[in-house]
Amino acid sequence: MVLPDVLMLPVAAAVAVLHDANIEVRIVNTAPCSNKFQLMGDCRYVLRQTFSHGVCYLVVAAKMGKEVQ
């Protein structure tokens, strides 16, 4: 089986690609250690993908806005 490369894709697009390839997907969300910057809406994207026991795990993060002072 060939695992499609979905790195840096938006989460919705990555999940669609993997579902089209009949691959089960699990999403692992990350969060910043501080709330210094605002999240930019629902702009989550794939940082890492691993495949284990028939499941593709996607580590995802949200884009952060820049704090201007």
PDB file with SEQRES, HELIX, SHEET and CRYST1 records, atoms N, CA, C and O in Angstrom:
SEQRES   1 A   69  MET VAL LEU PRO ASP VAL LEU MET LEU PRO VAL ALA ALA          
SEQRES   2 A   69  ALA VAL ALA VAL LEU HIS ASP ALA ASN ILE GLU VAL ARG          
SEQRES   3 A   69  ILE VAL ASN THR ALA PRO CYS SER ASN LYS PHE GLN LEU          
SEQRES   4 A   69  MET GLY ASP CYS ARG TYR VAL LEU ARG GLN THR PHE SER          
SEQRES   5 A   69  HIS GLY VAL CYS TYR LEU VAL VAL ALA ALA LYS MET GLY          
SEQRES   6 A   69  LYS GLU VAL GLN                                              
HELIX    1 AA1 VAL A   11  ASP A   20  1                                  10    
SHEET    1 AA1 3 GLU A  24  ASN A  29  0                                        
SHEET    2 AA1 3 VAL A  55  MET A  64  1                                        
SHEET    3 AA1 3 LEU A  39  SER A  52 -1                                        
CRYST1    1.000    1.000    1.000  90.00  90.00  90.00 P 1           1          
ATOM      1  N   MET A   1       0.842  -1.181   0.000  1.00  0.00           N  
ATOM      2  CA  MET A   1       0.000   0.000   0.000  1.00  0.00           C  
ATOM      3  C   MET A   1       0.889   1.247   0.000  1.00  0.00           C  
ATOM      4  O   MET A   1       1.887   1.318   0.717  1.00  0.00           O  
ATOM      5  N   VAL A   2       0.508   2.207  -0.808  1.00  0.00           N  
ATOM      6  CA  VAL A   2       1.224   3.475  -0.870  1.00  0.00           C  
ATOM      7  C   VAL A   2       0.456   4.482  -0.021  1.00  0.00           C  
ATOM      8  O   VAL A   2      -0.738   4.700  -0.225  1.00  0.00           O  
ATOM      9  N   LEU A   3       1.147   5.087   0.923  1.00  0.00           N  
ATOM     10  CA  LEU A   3       0.527   6.083   1.792  1.00  0.00           C  
ATOM     11  C   LEU A   3       0.684   7.459   1.156  1.00  0.00           C  
ATOM     12  O   LEU A   3       1.810   7.910   0.942  1.00  0.00           O  
ATOM     13  N   PRO A   4      -0.427   8.136   0.847  1.00  0.00           N  
ATOM     14  CA  PRO A   4      -0.327   9.477   0.254  1.00  0.00           C  
ATOM     15  C   PRO A   4       0.352  10.455   1.211  1.00  0.00           C  
ATOM     16  O   PRO A   4       0.147  10.395   2.423  1.00  0.00           O  
ATOM     17  N   ASP A   5       1.155  11.346   0.659  1.00  0.00           N  
ATOM     18  CA  ASP A   5       1.830  12.373   1.458  1.00  0.00           C  
ATOM     19  C   ASP A   5       0.879  13.553   1.625  1.00  0.00           C  
ATOM     20  O   ASP A   5       0.517  14.211   0.649  1.00  0.00           O  
ATOM     21  N   VAL A   6       0.473  13.816   2.877  1.00  0.00           N  
ATOM     22  CA  VAL A   6      -0.466  14.910   3.139  1.00  0.00           C  
ATOM     23  C   VAL A   6       0.141  15.992   4.034  1.00  0.00           C  
ATOM     24  O   VAL A   6      -0.581  16.823   4.585  1.00  0.00           O  
ATOM     25  N   LEU A   7       1.463  15.980   4.175  1.00  0.00           N  
ATOM     26  CA  LEU A   7       2.115  16.983   5.018  1.00  0.00           C  
ATOM     27  C   LEU A   7       1.831  18.390   4.532  1.00  0.00           C  
ATOM     28  O   LEU A   7       1.850  18.658   3.330  1.00  0.00           O  
ATOM     29  N   MET A   8       1.569  19.278   5.459  1.00  0.00           N  
ATOM     30  CA  MET A   8       1.313  20.700   5.248  1.00  0.00           C  
ATOM     31  C   MET A   8      -0.017  20.990   4.550  1.00  0.00           C  
ATOM     32  O   MET A   8      -0.290  22.142   4.215  1.00  0.00           O  
ATOM     33  N   LEU A   9      -0.835  19.988   4.329  1.00  0.00           N  
ATOM     34  CA  LEU A   9      -2.162  20.228   3.768  1.00  0.00           C  
ATOM     35  C   LEU A   9      -3.117  20.653   4.884  1.00  0.00           C  
ATOM     36  O   LEU A   9      -2.899  20.304   6.044  1.00  0.00           O  
ATOM     37  N   PRO A  10      -4.165  21.396   4.553  1.00  0.00           N  
ATOM     38  CA  PRO A  10      -5.209  21.647   5.536  1.00  0.00           C  
ATOM     39  C   PRO A  10      -5.809  20.304   5.973  1.00  0.00           C  
ATOM     40  O   PRO A  10      -5.846  19.357   5.188  1.00  0.00           O  
ATOM     41  N   VAL A  11      -6.271  20.224   7.205  1.00  0.00           N  
ATOM     42  CA  VAL A  11      -6.754  18.960   7.758  1.00  0.00           C  
ATOM     43  C   VAL A  11      -7.874  18.354   6.906  1.00  0.00           C  
ATOM     44  O   VAL A  11      -7.846  17.159   6.613  1.00  0.00           O  
ATOM     45  N   ALA A  12      -8.843  19.154   6.512  1.00  0.00           N  
ATOM     46  CA  ALA A  12      -9.970  18.626   5.743  1.00  0.00           C  
ATOM     47  C   ALA A  12      -9.498  17.992   4.435  1.00  0.00           C  
ATOM     48  O   ALA A  12      -9.983  16.927   4.053  1.00  0.00           O  
ATOM     49  N   ALA A  13      -8.564  18.634   3.753  1.00  0.00           N  
ATOM     50  CA  ALA A  13      -8.046  18.102   2.497  1.00  0.00           C  
ATOM     51  C   ALA A  13      -7.262  16.813   2.735  1.00  0.00           C  
ATOM     52  O   ALA A  13      -7.388  15.860   1.966  1.00  0.00           O  
ATOM     53  N   ALA A  14      -6.461  16.780   3.786  1.00  0.00           N  
ATOM     54  CA  ALA A  14      -5.662  15.601   4.108  1.00  0.00           C  
ATOM     55  C   ALA A  14      -6.559  14.406   4.420  1.00  0.00           C  
ATOM     56  O   ALA A  14      -6.315  13.298   3.942  1.00  0.00           O  
ATOM     57  N   VAL A  15      -7.589  14.633   5.218  1.00  0.00           N  
ATOM     58  CA  VAL A  15      -8.512  13.550   5.570  1.00  0.00           C  
ATOM     59  C   VAL A  15      -9.224  13.034   4.321  1.00  0.00           C  
ATOM     60  O   VAL A  15      -9.405  11.826   4.168  1.00  0.00           O  
ATOM     61  N   ALA A  16      -9.627  13.933   3.434  1.00  0.00           N  
ATOM     62  CA  ALA A  16     -10.300  13.516   2.200  1.00  0.00           C  
ATOM     63  C   ALA A  16      -9.389  12.648   1.336  1.00  0.00           C  
ATOM     64  O   ALA A  16      -9.825  11.628   0.803  1.00  0.00           O  
ATOM     65  N   VAL A  17      -8.134  13.047   1.198  1.00  0.00           N  
ATOM     66  CA  VAL A  17      -7.172  12.273   0.393  1.00  0.00           C  
ATOM     67  C   VAL A  17      -6.998  10.875   0.981  1.00  0.00           C  
ATOM     68  O   VAL A  17      -6.996   9.886   0.249  1.00  0.00           O  
ATOM     69  N   LEU A  18      -6.853  10.796   2.298  1.00  0.00           N  
ATOM     70  CA  LEU A  18      -6.638   9.502   2.940  1.00  0.00           C  
ATOM     71  C   LEU A  18      -7.893   8.633   2.897  1.00  0.00           C  
ATOM     72  O   LEU A  18      -7.796   7.423   2.695  1.00  0.00           O  
ATOM     73  N   HIS A  19      -9.064   9.230   3.083  1.00  0.00           N  
ATOM     74  CA  HIS A  19     -10.307   8.455   2.986  1.00  0.00           C  
ATOM     75  C   HIS A  19     -10.504   7.933   1.566  1.00  0.00           C  
ATOM     76  O   HIS A  19     -10.974   6.810   1.384  1.00  0.00           O  
ATOM     77  N   ASP A  20     -10.150   8.732   0.556  1.00  0.00           N  
ATOM     78  CA  ASP A  20     -10.243   8.274  -0.837  1.00  0.00           C  
ATOM     79  C   ASP A  20      -9.337   7.076  -1.097  1.00  0.00           C  
ATOM     80  O   ASP A  20      -9.619   6.257  -1.972  1.00  0.00           O  
ATOM     81  N   ALA A  21      -8.243   6.974  -0.331  1.00  0.00           N  
ATOM     82  CA  ALA A  21      -7.319   5.852  -0.454  1.00  0.00           C  
ATOM     83  C   ALA A  21      -7.692   4.711   0.500  1.00  0.00           C  
ATOM     84  O   ALA A  21      -6.925   3.764   0.673  1.00  0.00           O  
ATOM     85  N   ASN A  22      -8.888   4.810   1.123  1.00  0.00           N  
ATOM     86  CA  ASN A  22      -9.381   3.795   2.068  1.00  0.00           C  
ATOM     87  C   ASN A  22      -8.444   3.578   3.250  1.00  0.00           C  
ATOM     88  O   ASN A  22      -8.195   2.444   3.661  1.00  0.00           O  
ATOM     89  N   ILE A  23      -7.930   4.676   3.788  1.00  0.00           N  
ATOM     90  CA  ILE A  23      -7.041   4.629   4.948  1.00  0.00           C  
ATOM     91  C   ILE A  23      -7.745   5.274   6.131  1.00  0.00           C  
ATOM     92  O   ILE A  23      -8.262   6.387   6.034  1.00  0.00           O  
ATOM     93  N   GLU A  24      -7.756   4.554   7.257  1.00  0.00           N  
ATOM     94  CA  GLU A  24      -8.359   5.090   8.484  1.00  0.00           C  
ATOM     95  C   GLU A  24      -7.470   6.217   9.028  1.00  0.00           C  
ATOM     96  O   GLU A  24      -6.243   6.127   8.989  1.00  0.00           O  
ATOM     97  N   VAL A  25      -8.102   7.264   9.529  1.00  0.00           N  
ATOM     98  CA  VAL A  25      -7.370   8.449   9.991  1.00  0.00           C  
ATOM     99  C   VAL A  25      -7.714   8.747  11.443  1.00  0.00           C  
ATOM    100  O   VAL A  25      -8.873   8.673  11.850  1.00  0.00           O  
ATOM    101  N   ARG A  26      -6.689   9.085  12.213  1.00  0.00           N  
ATOM    102  CA  ARG A  26      -6.877   9.595  13.567  1.00  0.00           C  
ATOM    103  C   ARG A  26      -6.125  10.920  13.649  1.00  0.00           C  
ATOM    104  O   ARG A  26      -4.989  11.028  13.187  1.00  0.00           O  
ATOM    105  N   ILE A  27      -6.764  11.923  14.238  1.00  0.00           N  
ATOM    106  CA  ILE A  27      -6.161  13.248  14.334  1.00  0.00           C  
ATOM    107  C   ILE A  27      -5.657  13.480  15.751  1.00  0.00           C  
ATOM    108  O   ILE A  27      -6.371  13.253  16.727  1.00  0.00           O  
ATOM    109  N   VAL A  28      -4.407  13.938  15.844  1.00  0.00           N  
ATOM    110  CA  VAL A  28      -3.787  14.293  17.118  1.00  0.00           C  
ATOM    111  C   VAL A  28      -3.563  15.794  17.091  1.00  0.00           C  
ATOM    112  O   VAL A  28      -2.750  16.288  16.309  1.00  0.00           O  
ATOM    113  N   ASN A  29      -4.281  16.526  17.941  1.00  0.00           N  
ATOM    114  CA  ASN A  29      -4.172  17.990  17.979  1.00  0.00           C  
ATOM    115  C   ASN A  29      -3.021  18.422  18.873  1.00  0.00           C  
ATOM    116  O   ASN A  29      -2.760  17.813  19.910  1.00  0.00           O  
ATOM    117  N   THR A  30      -2.347  19.464  18.464  1.00  0.00           N  
ATOM    118  CA  THR A  30      -1.315  20.069  19.294  1.00  0.00           C  
ATOM    119  C   THR A  30      -1.811  21.436  19.743  1.00  0.00           C  
ATOM    120  O   THR A  30      -2.722  22.010  19.147  1.00  0.00           O  
ATOM    121  N   ALA A  31      -1.201  21.942  20.794  1.00  0.00           N  
ATOM    122  CA  ALA A  31      -1.576  23.260  21.302  1.00  0.00           C  
ATOM    123  C   ALA A  31      -0.315  23.976  21.764  1.00  0.00           C  
ATOM    124  O   ALA A  31       0.622  23.331  22.235  1.00  0.00           O  
ATOM    125  N   PRO A  32      -0.275  25.293  21.637  1.00  0.00           N  
ATOM    126  CA  PRO A  32       0.902  26.036  22.091  1.00  0.00           C  
ATOM    127  C   PRO A  32       1.005  25.992  23.613  1.00  0.00           C  
ATOM    128  O   PRO A  32       0.009  25.798  24.309  1.00  0.00           O  
ATOM    129  N   CYS A  33       2.214  26.174  24.114  1.00  0.00           N  
ATOM    130  CA  CYS A  33       2.408  26.156  25.560  1.00  0.00           C  
ATOM    131  C   CYS A  33       1.961  27.465  26.212  1.00  0.00           C  
ATOM    132  O   CYS A  33       1.846  27.539  27.436  1.00  0.00           O  
ATOM    133  N   SER A  34       1.712  28.484  25.414  1.00  0.00           N  
ATOM    134  CA  SER A  34       1.200  29.742  25.962  1.00  0.00           C  
ATOM    135  C   SER A  34       0.112  30.265  25.030  1.00  0.00           C  
ATOM    136  O   SER A  34      -0.002  29.822  23.887  1.00  0.00           O  
ATOM    137  N   ASN A  35      -0.668  31.187  25.511  1.00  0.00           N  
ATOM    138  CA  ASN A  35      -1.729  31.790  24.702  1.00  0.00           C  
ATOM    139  C   ASN A  35      -1.331  33.189  24.249  1.00  0.00           C  
ATOM    140  O   ASN A  35      -2.175  34.080  24.148  1.00  0.00           O  
ATOM    141  N   LYS A  36      -0.059  33.377  23.979  1.00  0.00           N  
ATOM    142  CA  LYS A  36       0.457  34.696  23.630  1.00  0.00           C  
ATOM    143  C   LYS A  36      -0.099  35.200  22.293  1.00  0.00           C  
ATOM    144  O   LYS A  36      -0.330  36.397  22.124  1.00  0.00           O  
ATOM    145  N   PHE A  37      -0.312  34.277  21.345  1.00  0.00           N  
ATOM    146  CA  PHE A  37      -0.799  34.654  20.023  1.00  0.00           C  
ATOM    147  C   PHE A  37      -2.205  34.098  19.809  1.00  0.00           C  
ATOM    148  O   PHE A  37      -2.557  33.047  20.344  1.00  0.00           O  
ATOM    149  N   GLN A  38      -2.989  34.807  19.032  1.00  0.00           N  
ATOM    150  CA  GLN A  38      -4.351  34.375  18.719  1.00  0.00           C  
ATOM    151  C   GLN A  38      -4.326  33.305  17.625  1.00  0.00           C  
ATOM    152  O   GLN A  38      -3.486  33.337  16.727  1.00  0.00           O  
ATOM    153  N   LEU A  39      -5.270  32.352  17.720  1.00  0.00           N  
ATOM    154  CA  LEU A  39      -5.426  31.364  16.660  1.00  0.00           C  
ATOM    155  C   LEU A  39      -6.101  32.031  15.472  1.00  0.00           C  
ATOM    156  O   LEU A  39      -6.945  32.910  15.648  1.00  0.00           O  
ATOM    157  N   MET A  40      -5.739  31.623  14.272  1.00  0.00           N  
ATOM    158  CA  MET A  40      -6.303  32.208  13.053  1.00  0.00           C  
ATOM    159  C   MET A  40      -7.453  31.336  12.550  1.00  0.00           C  
ATOM    160  O   MET A  40      -7.298  30.598  11.577  1.00  0.00           O  
ATOM    161  N   GLY A  41      -8.601  31.423  13.211  1.00  0.00           N  
ATOM    162  CA  GLY A  41      -9.782  30.679  12.780  1.00  0.00           C  
ATOM    163  C   GLY A  41      -9.541  29.187  12.791  1.00  0.00           C  
ATOM    164  O   GLY A  41      -8.808  28.676  13.638  1.00  0.00           O  
ATOM    165  N   ASP A  42     -10.155  28.487  11.853  1.00  0.00           N  
ATOM    166  CA  ASP A  42      -9.984  27.041  11.751  1.00  0.00           C  
ATOM    167  C   ASP A  42      -8.990  26.740  10.638  1.00  0.00           C  
ATOM    168  O   ASP A  42      -9.342  26.130   9.628  1.00  0.00           O  
ATOM    169  N   CYS A  43      -7.759  27.167  10.825  1.00  0.00           N  
ATOM    170  CA  CYS A  43      -6.707  26.986   9.823  1.00  0.00           C  
ATOM    171  C   CYS A  43      -5.734  25.905  10.283  1.00  0.00           C  
ATOM    172  O   CYS A  43      -4.529  26.143  10.369  1.00  0.00           O  
ATOM    173  N   ARG A  44      -6.260  24.718  10.580  1.00  0.00           N  
ATOM    174  CA  ARG A  44      -5.389  23.627  11.024  1.00  0.00           C  
ATOM    175  C   ARG A  44      -4.755  22.942   9.824  1.00  0.00           C  
ATOM    176  O   ARG A  44      -5.383  22.792   8.776  1.00  0.00           O  
ATOM    177  N   TYR A  45      -3.504  22.529   9.989  1.00  0.00           N  
ATOM    178  CA  TYR A  45      -2.785  21.851   8.911  1.00  0.00           C  
ATOM    179  C   TYR A  45      -1.944  20.721   9.487  1.00  0.00           C  
ATOM    180  O   TYR A  45      -1.705  20.678  10.694  1.00  0.00           O  
ATOM    181  N   VAL A  46      -1.497  19.812   8.641  1.00  0.00           N  
ATOM    182  CA  VAL A  46      -0.787  18.602   9.060  1.00  0.00           C  
ATOM    183  C   VAL A  46       0.698  18.893   9.239  1.00  0.00           C  
ATOM    184  O   VAL A  46       1.371  19.363   8.322  1.00  0.00           O  
ATOM    185  N   LEU A  47       1.195  18.603  10.443  1.00  0.00           N  
ATOM    186  CA  LEU A  47       2.623  18.763  10.744  1.00  0.00           C  
ATOM    187  C   LEU A  47       3.394  17.459  10.569  1.00  0.00           C  
ATOM    188  O   LEU A  47       4.550  17.463  10.147  1.00  0.00           O  
ATOM    189  N   ARG A  48       2.744  16.343  10.897  1.00  0.00           N  
ATOM    190  CA  ARG A  48       3.424  15.048  10.851  1.00  0.00           C  
ATOM    191  C   ARG A  48       2.389  13.974  10.561  1.00  0.00           C  
ATOM    192  O   ARG A  48       1.240  14.075  10.993  1.00  0.00           O  
ATOM    193  N   GLN A  49       2.796  12.959   9.837  1.00  0.00           N  
ATOM    194  CA  GLN A  49       1.921  11.811   9.629  1.00  0.00           C  
ATOM    195  C   GLN A  49       2.717  10.545   9.872  1.00  0.00           C  
ATOM    196  O   GLN A  49       3.852  10.410   9.414  1.00  0.00           O  
ATOM    197  N   THR A  50       2.114   9.625  10.594  1.00  0.00           N  
ATOM    198  CA  THR A  50       2.721   8.322  10.844  1.00  0.00           C  
ATOM    199  C   THR A  50       1.672   7.258  10.550  1.00  0.00           C  
ATOM    200  O   THR A  50       0.471   7.525  10.589  1.00  0.00           O  
ATOM    201  N   PHE A  51       2.136   6.063  10.258  1.00  0.00           N  
ATOM    202  CA  PHE A  51       1.231   4.971   9.910  1.00  0.00           C  
ATOM    203  C   PHE A  51       1.575   3.783  10.787  1.00  0.00           C  
ATOM    204  O   PHE A  51       2.717   3.325  10.813  1.00  0.00           O  
ATOM    205  N   SER A  52       0.568   3.282  11.513  1.00  0.00           N  
ATOM    206  CA  SER A  52       0.793   2.156  12.411  1.00  0.00           C  
ATOM    207  C   SER A  52      -0.469   1.315  12.508  1.00  0.00           C  
ATOM    208  O   SER A  52      -1.555   1.837  12.760  1.00  0.00           O  
ATOM    209  N   HIS A  53      -0.324   0.022  12.308  1.00  0.00           N  
ATOM    210  CA  HIS A  53      -1.433  -0.940  12.453  1.00  0.00           C  
ATOM    211  C   HIS A  53      -2.656  -0.549  11.632  1.00  0.00           C  
ATOM    212  O   HIS A  53      -3.786  -0.652  12.110  1.00  0.00           O  
ATOM    213  N   GLY A  54      -2.432  -0.102  10.402  1.00  0.00           N  
ATOM    214  CA  GLY A  54      -3.521   0.216   9.495  1.00  0.00           C  
ATOM    215  C   GLY A  54      -4.181   1.564   9.704  1.00  0.00           C  
ATOM    216  O   GLY A  54      -5.200   1.856   9.078  1.00  0.00           O  
ATOM    217  N   VAL A  55      -3.614   2.394  10.579  1.00  0.00           N  
ATOM    218  CA  VAL A  55      -4.184   3.713  10.873  1.00  0.00           C  
ATOM    219  C   VAL A  55      -3.142   4.783  10.595  1.00  0.00           C  
ATOM    220  O   VAL A  55      -1.980   4.640  10.977  1.00  0.00           O  
ATOM    221  N   CYS A  56      -3.558   5.863   9.923  1.00  0.00           N  
ATOM    222  CA  CYS A  56      -2.687   7.008   9.685  1.00  0.00           C  
ATOM    223  C   CYS A  56      -2.979   8.061  10.754  1.00  0.00           C  
ATOM    224  O   CYS A  56      -4.097   8.567  10.849  1.00  0.00           O  
ATOM    225  N   TYR A  57      -1.978   8.380  11.546  1.00  0.00           N  
ATOM    226  CA  TYR A  57      -2.111   9.400  12.592  1.00  0.00           C  
ATOM    227  C   TYR A  57      -1.584  10.723  12.052  1.00  0.00           C  
ATOM    228  O   TYR A  57      -0.452  10.808  11.575  1.00  0.00           O  
ATOM    229  N   LEU A  58      -2.420  11.750  12.134  1.00  0.00           N  
ATOM    230  CA  LEU A  58      -2.041  13.078  11.669  1.00  0.00           C  
ATOM    231  C   LEU A  58      -1.879  13.992  12.861  1.00  0.00           C  
ATOM    232  O   LEU A  58      -2.829  14.219  13.610  1.00  0.00           O  
ATOM    233  N   VAL A  59      -0.669  14.521  13.045  1.00  0.00           N  
ATOM    234  CA  VAL A  59      -0.431  15.527  14.082  1.00  0.00           C  
ATOM    235  C   VAL A  59      -0.702  16.870  13.428  1.00  0.00           C  
ATOM    236  O   VAL A  59      -0.063  17.228  12.438  1.00  0.00           O  
ATOM    237  N   VAL A  60      -1.660  17.618  13.988  1.00  0.00           N  
ATOM    238  CA  VAL A  60      -2.085  18.866  13.370  1.00  0.00           C  
ATOM    239  C   VAL A  60      -1.932  20.033  14.325  1.00  0.00           C  
ATOM    240  O   VAL A  60      -1.961  19.866  15.545  1.00  0.00           O  
ATOM    241  N   ALA A  61      -1.769  21.221  13.750  1.00  0.00           N  
ATOM    242  CA  ALA A  61      -1.650  22.448  14.529  1.00  0.00           C  
ATOM    243  C   ALA A  61      -2.427  23.550  13.812  1.00  0.00           C  
ATOM    244  O   ALA A  61      -2.648  23.493  12.602  1.00  0.00           O  
ATOM    245  N   ALA A  62      -2.834  24.551  14.586  1.00  0.00           N  
ATOM    246  CA  ALA A  62      -3.528  25.709  14.016  1.00  0.00           C  
ATOM    247  C   ALA A  62      -2.511  26.794  13.708  1.00  0.00           C  
ATOM    248  O   ALA A  62      -1.516  26.948  14.416  1.00  0.00           O  
ATOM    249  N   LYS A  63      -2.769  27.541  12.649  1.00  0.00           N  
ATOM    250  CA  LYS A  63      -1.914  28.694  12.353  1.00  0.00           C  
ATOM    251  C   LYS A  63      -2.168  29.755  13.407  1.00  0.00           C  
ATOM    252  O   LYS A  63      -3.296  29.948  13.861  1.00  0.00           O  
ATOM    253  N   MET A  64      -1.116  30.426  13.781  1.00  0.00           N  
ATOM    254  CA  MET A  64      -1.203  31.445  14.820  1.00  0.00           C  
ATOM    255  C   MET A  64      -0.996  32.815  14.203  1.00  0.00           C  
ATOM    256  O   MET A  64      -0.178  32.989  13.299  1.00  0.00           O  
ATOM    257  N   GLY A  65      -1.750  33.787  14.704  1.00  0.00           N  
ATOM    258  CA  GLY A  65      -1.557  35.161  14.279  1.00  0.00           C  
ATOM    259  C   GLY A  65      -0.353  35.751  14.977  1.00  0.00           C  
ATOM    260  O   GLY A  65       0.075  35.237  16.010  1.00  0.00           O  
ATOM    261  N   LYS A  66       0.190  36.798  14.446  1.00  0.00           N  
ATOM    262  CA  LYS A  66       1.348  37.442  15.040  1.00  0.00           C  
ATOM    263  C   LYS A  66       0.887  38.574  15.941  1.00  0.00           C  
ATOM    264  O   LYS A  66       0.000  39.350  15.586  1.00  0.00           O  
ATOM    265  N   GLU A  67       1.499  38.654  17.103  1.00  0.00           N  
ATOM    266  CA  GLU A  67       1.154  39.718  18.038  1.00  0.00           C  
ATOM    267  C   GLU A  67       1.966  40.961  17.680  1.00  0.00           C  
ATOM    268  O   GLU A  67       3.194  40.910  17.615  1.00  0.00           O  
ATOM    269  N   VAL A  68       1.281  42.067  17.450  1.00  0.00           N  
ATOM    270  CA  VAL A  68       1.955  43.306  17.096  1.00  0.00           C  
ATOM    271  C   VAL A  68       1.788  44.280  18.253  1.00  0.00           C  
ATOM    272  O   VAL A  68       0.675  44.509  18.727  1.00  0.00           O  
ATOM    273  N   GLN A  69       2.892  44.849  18.701  1.00  0.00           N  
ATOM    274  CA  GLN A  69       2.842  45.777  19.819  1.00  0.00           C  
ATOM    275  C   GLN A  69       3.363  47.119  19.405  1.00  0.00           C  
ATOM    276  O   GLN A  69       3.402  48.044  20.217  1.00  0.00           O  
TER     277      GLN A  69                                                      
END                                                                             
